[in-house]
Amino acid sequence: MVGGNTKYATGGLNAAGTTSQADLGIEDSIDIFYEDTMVGGGNINNPELVRVLAENGAGTVEWLKGIGADLSDVGRMAGASVNRSHRPTGGAPVGNHIVDVLYAKAQEMEIEILLESEVIALLGDATGVTGVTVQTNSGNFQIDAKAVIIATGGFGANNDLVASYDPALKGYGTTNHPGATGDVIAFGAAFDLAYVDMKEVQTHPTVMPSNNYMITEAVRGNGAILVNREGLRFVNELETRAVVSDAQLAQTGASGFLLFDQSVRESLSAIEGYYNKGFLVEGETVEALAANLGVDPTALVQTIETYNGYVTGGVDEAFGREDMPRALSVGPYYAVEVAPAIHHTMGGLVITTQAEVVNNSGDVIKGLYAAGEVTGGVHGNNRLGGNALADITTFGRIAGEMAAESVK
């Protein structure tokens, strides 16, 4: 199938200064987007790449809308200081929608897409590419090309490779699709490809430990909180993924419960999918939910009342959460157990601002481009939610435009 990890992307596509934001009265800027991304990535990001991401995000959104994408809803993901995560009406999952729109456009333009076909080698030498070798069930064949774009994703589903860079992650579950195995590291070796930030592997804090199903960050963005087995909040829910993951691992059972009410459920249509799959524990009251979770009801009621008081007063006195869009006061109440799992590999191929791939000598490899999670430098040591789709679509457009121009 087409799509890769993009099929799993739920929360949004980040961009600043879009017409969708303007329609909702949201004030944002390229500079704020840039600063949020740099700070979120520990300021080890490549600032030139981040600037390209921030400056071109709005154009990417408008381009996608122009070919049929619905990006009219705008929410907030962790680490952002402004609502800029674009998604379909009602907060519906965004990734599979974008894949469907792009695939339909490709079919309309009669662009050939080969499925069940694995690239096993780049052709050419360290100065330039001349094509690829493809392996299929019926045999191998060669495609000659003046330009190649690598968009093979990260290596989050290859735990051996992940652990080779960060041994602490040995045995972790993953939110990635099975094909995210980092094969480019092997088939690109002959080209002396340069890599950056390979030790920077992100865990996502809201993944169901029972089945590795990821619960979108947008649930927290729309008002959910995290509580532990003692019924207490333990972190600013909208801190970066690294901070929230570390806080969860410090709790009893190394996990927590993502908790929200009916008003949050109604604010985000993506939650209906979790409900229909039977993922959510439900209670008509907070006490009933506590009983179903095995949590002290007195403590949980006090936690909810205290949090709702923070919402009313506009100040989270416990953890400094700045965006608290709603009180949790409308039954039924819902919760799902969540824990960290490997989510995104920030490291990858070194690219220029024009999406050109660079070798270890610092030279651009003629005709070779890359975009998305296979590249490094954009996200630093922590990717903000909503920046993966921004990355692949923005640098994907740039790579496409550069490749098209290079073969003329």
C-alpha positions in Angstrom: 0.0 0.0 0.0 1.1 3.6 -0.4 1.7 5.7 2.7 4.2 4.3 5.2 4.1 6.0 8.6 2.2 8.8 7.1 -0.9 6.6 7.2 -0.6 6.5 11.0 -0.2 10.3 11.4 -3.2 11.6 13.3 -2.6 14.9 15.0 -1.9 17.5 12.3 0.5 19.3 9.9 2.2 22.3 11.3 2.3 25.6 9.4 2.3 29.3 10.3 0.4 32.1 8.6 -2.1 30.0 6.7 -5.6 31.0 5.6 -7.0 28.2 7.8 -5.5 30.0 10.9 -6.7 33.4 9.7 -10.2 32.0 9.3 -10.1 30.9 12.9 -8.6 34.1 14.2 -5.3 32.4 15.1 -2.2 34.7 15.1 1.0 33.0 14.3 4.2 33.8 12.5 7.2 32.1 10.8 9.5 33.3 13.5 7.4 31.7 16.3 7.2 28.5 14.4 10.9 28.5 13.9 11.6 29.3 17.5 9.2 26.6 18.8 10.9 24.0 16.6 14.4 25.0 17.6 13.6 25.0 21.3 11.7 21.7 21.0 14.8 20.2 19.4 17.2 21.3 22.0 18.7 23.9 19.6 20.8 21.2 18.0 18.6 21.4 14.8 20.1 22.7 11.6 18.8 26.3 11.7 18.8 26.6 7.9 16.6 23.6 7.5 14.3 24.7 10.2 14.0 28.1 8.6 13.0 26.4 5.3 10.4 24.4 7.1 8.9 27.4 8.8 9.0 29.7 5.7 7.4 27.1 3.4 4.8 25.5 5.7 1.9 27.8 4.7 2.7 27.3 1.0 2.6 23.6 1.6 -0.8 23.7 3.2 -2.2 25.9 0.4 -0.7 23.5 -2.2 -2.3 20.5 -0.5 -5.7 22.3 -0.2 -5.4 23.1 -3.9 -5.4 19.5 -4.8 -8.3 18.5 -2.5 -7.0 18.3 1.0 -9.2 19.4 3.9 -6.9 21.2 6.4 -9.5 23.6 7.8 -9.3 22.5 11.5 -6.3 23.8 13.5 -5.3 22.5 16.9 -2.2 22.5 19.1 0.4 19.8 19.7 2.9 19.6 22.6 5.8 22.0 22.4 3.9 24.6 20.2 3.0 28.0 21.6 0.3 28.6 19.0 -2.4 26.5 17.4 -0.8 25.5 14.1 -1.5 21.7 13.6 -3.7 21.5 10.5 -6.1 18.6 10.0 -9.5 17.8 8.5 -12.8 19.1 9.8 -13.6 18.1 13.3 -10.0 17.1 14.1 -10.2 13.9 12.0 -7.0 11.9 11.4 -4.8 13.8 8.9 -2.1 11.4 7.6 -4.3 8.9 5.7 -6.3 11.8 4.3 -3.2 13.4 2.8 -2.0 10.0 1.5 -5.4 9.5 -0.2 -5.4 13.0 -1.7 -1.8 12.6 -3.1 -2.5 9.1 -4.4 -5.7 10.2 -6.2 -3.7 13.1 -7.8 -1.0 10.8 -8.8 -3.5 8.4 -10.5 -5.2 11.4 -12.2 -1.8 12.4 -13.6 -1.1 8.8 -14.6 2.1 8.6 -12.5 3.3 5.1 -12.3 3.6 3.7 -8.7 5.1 0.3 -8.2 4.0 -1.7 -5.1 5.6 -4.9 -3.7 8.8 -3.6 -5.1 11.9 -3.1 -2.9 14.8 -0.9 -3.8 18.0 -2.8 -2.9 20.7 -0.7 -4.5 21.5 2.8 -5.8 23.2 2.9 -9.2 26.1 5.2 -10.0 29.0 6.3 -7.8 29.9 8.8 -5.1 29.6 11.7 -7.5 26.1 11.0 -8.9 23.3 8.5 -9.2 22.1 6.8 -12.4 19.1 4.9 -11.1 18.1 2.0 -8.8 17.9 -1.7 -8.6 14.5 -3.1 -7.7 13.7 -6.5 -6.2 10.3 -8.1 -6.7 8.8 -11.6 -6.3 9.2 -12.2 -10.0 12.9 -11.0 -10.1 15.1 -8.0 -10.1 15.2 -5.2 -12.6 17.0 -1.8 -13.1 15.5 1.6 -13.4 17.7 4.2 -15.1 17.1 7.7 -13.9 18.8 11.1 -13.9 17.4 11.8 -10.4 16.4 9.7 -7.4 14.4 10.9 -4.3 14.9 8.9 -1.2 11.7 9.0 1.0 12.0 5.7 2.7 11.3 6.9 6.2 13.1 6.2 9.5 14.3 3.0 11.3 12.0 3.0 14.3 10.8 -0.6 13.6 14.3 -1.9 13.5 15.0 -2.3 17.2 18.5 -3.8 16.7 19.5 -0.7 14.7 17.8 1.6 17.2 19.6 -0.1 20.1 23.0 0.2 18.3 22.6 3.9 18.6 20.8 4.0 22.0 21.2 0.8 24.0 18.7 2.1 26.6 15.9 1.5 24.0 16.6 -2.2 23.5 13.4 -4.1 23.6 11.1 -1.1 23.3 7.8 -1.3 21.4 7.3 0.9 18.4 4.5 3.0 16.7 6.1 2.5 13.3 4.9 0.4 10.4 6.9 -2.8 9.8 8.8 -1.4 6.8 10.5 1.4 8.8 13.8 -0.5 9.0 16.4 1.9 7.7 17.4 -0.1 4.6 18.9 3.0 3.0 21.9 2.7 5.4 22.8 -0.6 3.7 21.9 0.2 0.1 23.5 3.7 0.2 26.8 2.6 1.8 28.6 2.6 -1.6 27.9 6.3 -1.9 29.5 7.3 1.3 26.3 9.1 2.4 26.6 11.4 5.4 24.4 11.0 8.4 23.6 13.3 11.4 21.9 12.9 14.8 21.6 9.1 14.5 21.5 8.7 18.3 18.5 11.0 18.6 15.5 8.6 18.8 12.2 9.9 20.1 9.7 8.0 22.2 6.0 8.9 22.0 4.5 9.1 25.5 0.9 8.0 24.7 1.2 4.5 23.2 -0.9 1.7 24.5 1.5 -0.9 26.0 -0.9 -3.7 25.3 -0.8 -3.3 21.5 1.6 -0.5 20.6 -1.3 1.6 19.2 -0.5 5.3 19.4 -3.0 7.7 20.9 -2.6 11.1 19.1 -1.1 14.0 20.9 -4.1 16.0 19.8 -6.1 14.4 22.6 -3.9 16.1 25.1 -4.0 19.3 23.0 -7.7 19.3 23.2 -7.8 19.1 27.0 -6.9 15.6 28.3 -4.6 15.1 31.3 -2.2 12.4 32.4 -2.6 10.7 35.8 -0.7 7.9 37.5 -1.9 4.8 39.4 -2.2 6.9 42.5 -4.8 9.2 40.7 -2.4 12.2 40.5 -1.2 14.4 37.7 2.6 14.1 37.3 3.6 16.4 34.4 2.7 19.3 32.2 0.9 17.2 29.5 2.0 19.6 26.8 5.7 19.4 27.5 7.9 17.9 24.8 7.6 14.2 24.1 10.9 13.5 25.7 10.0 15.2 29.0 6.6 13.5 29.2 8.1 10.1 28.3 10.7 10.5 31.1 8.0 11.5 33.6 5.9 8.5 32.7 8.7 6.1 33.1 9.2 7.4 36.7 5.7 6.4 37.7 4.5 3.2 39.3 4.3 0.7 36.5 6.3 3.0 34.1 3.0 4.1 32.5 0.0 6.4 33.1 -3.6 7.0 32.2 -4.7 9.5 29.6 -7.9 10.9 31.0 -10.6 13.1 29.5 -14.3 13.7 29.5 -17.2 13.8 27.0 -16.5 17.3 26.0 -12.9 16.4 24.8 -14.3 13.4 23.0 -16.8 15.5 21.1 -14.0 18.0 20.2 -11.9 15.5 18.3 -13.4 13.0 15.9 -10.2 10.9 16.0 -11.3 9.8 19.5 -14.3 7.9 18.0 -11.9 5.5 16.4 -10.3 4.6 19.8 -13.8 4.3 21.3 -15.0 2.0 18.5 -11.9 -0.2 18.8 -12.7 -0.7 22.5 -9.6 1.0 23.7 -11.2 3.3 26.3 -12.1 2.6 29.9 -15.4 4.4 30.7 -17.2 5.6 33.8 -20.3 7.8 34.1 -18.7 9.6 36.9 -15.1 10.3 38.0 -15.6 7.8 40.9 -16.9 5.2 38.5 -14.0 5.6 36.2 -11.5 5.4 39.2 -13.1 2.1 40.2 -12.8 0.7 36.7 -9.2 1.8 36.5 -8.3 0.5 40.0 -7.3 4.0 41.1 -8.1 5.7 44.5 -11.4 7.5 43.7 -10.9 10.2 46.4 -7.5 11.1 44.9 -8.8 11.1 41.4 -11.8 13.3 42.2 -9.5 15.8 44.0 -7.1 15.8 41.0 -9.9 16.6 38.6 -11.4 19.3 40.8 -8.0 20.9 41.3 -7.3 20.8 37.6 -10.7 22.3 36.8 -9.9 25.1 39.2 -6.7 25.8 37.3 -8.7 26.0 34.1 -11.1 28.5 35.7 -8.3 30.6 37.1 -6.2 30.4 33.9 -3.0 29.2 35.8 -1.8 25.6 36.2 -0.2 26.1 39.6 1.1 22.5 39.7 2.9 22.1 36.4 2.6 25.3 34.4 0.5 24.0 31.6 -0.3 27.1 29.6 -3.0 25.8 27.2 -6.0 24.4 29.1 -8.8 24.6 26.6 -11.6 23.1 28.8 -12.5 21.8 32.2 -13.1 18.1 32.6 -16.6 18.2 34.0 -18.9 16.5 31.5 -19.6 12.8 31.9 -19.0 10.1 30.9 -15.3 10.1 31.6 -12.7 8.1 29.7 -9.2 6.8 30.2 -6.6 4.7 28.4 -3.3 3.3 29.7 -0.3 4.8 27.9 3.4 4.4 28.0 6.4 5.5 25.9 7.3 3.6 22.7 9.8 4.3 19.9 8.2 6.8 17.6 10.5 8.9 15.4 14.2 8.7 14.5 15.4 12.3 14.2 18.7 11.3 12.7 19.3 10.5 9.0 20.8 11.6 5.8 22.5 15.0 5.6 20.7 17.3 3.2 21.0 20.9 2.0 18.2 23.4 2.1 17.4 22.2 -1.5 16.9 18.6 -0.3 20.2 17.5 -2.0 22.0 14.5 -0.3 25.5 15.1 0.8 28.4 12.7 1.2 31.0 12.5 4.0 33.3 14.8 2.1 30.6 17.5 2.2 29.9 17.2 -1.5 26.4 17.1 -3.0 25.7 13.8 -4.8 24.4 14.8 -8.2 20.8 13.7 -8.9 20.2 12.4 -5.4 17.6 14.0 -3.1 15.9 13.1 0.1 12.9 14.2 2.3 11.2 13.2 5.5 12.2 10.9 8.3 15.0 9.4 6.3 16.8 12.8 6.7 18.4 14.4 9.7 18.9 17.9 11.1 15.4 19.3 10.9 14.2 18.1 14.4 17.3 18.1 16.6 16.9 15.9 19.6 13.1 16.0 19.8 10.5 16.3 17.0 7.4 18.4 17.8 4.1 16.8 17.0 2.8 18.0 13.6 6.3 18.6 12.3 6.7 15.2 10.7 4.0 15.9 8.1 5.3 19.4 7.7 8.8 18.0 7.1 7.9 15.3 4.5 5.4 17.5 2.5 7.6 20.6 2.5 10.9 19.0 1.8 9.1 16.5 -0.5 7.9 19.4 -2.6 11.3 20.9 -2.7 12.9 17.6 -3.6 10.4 17.0 -6.4 10.9 20.5 -7.8 14.7 20.1 -7.7 14.7 16.6 -9.3 12.4 17.8 -12.1 14.6 20.8 -12.8 17.8 18.7 -12.7 16.6 16.4 -15.5 15.6 19.0 -18.0 
